[in-house]
């Protein structure tokens, strides 16, 4: 992806994989990464990965939002 933009935020890596699998089935390239949303909310407690943002190319943003809304 040349110009990735966030299309959604999900609670964990499993959910991000599900969203990306769906988007890829629609022909939309995507990826995900850990986000710092809620940073500090797990201070002192082991975290299992936390929230992830799903990224698509900026040219696919509208199509991705429409696919996720359907």
N, C-alpha and C positions, 0 to 999 in steps of 0.2 A: 504494500500500500504506500503510495507516494505521499498522500496527505490524509492521515487517519483522523477521524473524528469520533467522539463517543456517541453511540446510538442509545445505550441504556446502561444502567448499573444493576447488577444482580448480587445476591448475598454471598455467593461462594463459587468455587471453581467448577463444581458439578453443574450448577445452573448456567454458568457461562458456556460450558461445553454444549449443553442442550440448545441454548440460543444460537450458538455458532453453527451447530449441525443443521438447525432449521434454516438459517440464513444461507448457508452453503447449498442446501437443497433448492433454494430459490435462485441460485446462481450469483449470490452476493458473497464476495470474499470478506472474511472478517478475522479478527483475532481478539484476544483479551489479555488484560494485565491487572495486577493488584492496584487498587486505588487507595489513597490515604483517607477516604471518607470514613469518618468515625475514628480518626486517629486518637489514640489515648483512651478509648473506651475499654480497652482490654489491658490496661496497665497492670502488670504484675501477674497476669493470667495467660497461660499458653493459648495462642490463637491458632485456629485450624486453617488460616489463609485469609479469611475476611472477604470483604466486598471486592468485586472485580468489575471493571468497566469493559464493555464490549465495544470494539472499534471497527469501523468500516471506512472505506475510502470516501472522501467527501463527495465524489460523484455518485456514490451509491446511497447516500444518506437518506434521501426522500424515499427511495424504493425500500430500504431497510425498515424505516419507520412504518411505512404502509404495510409491509409484510408482518411486522410484529403486532400491529394494531388489528390485523384481520383474524 
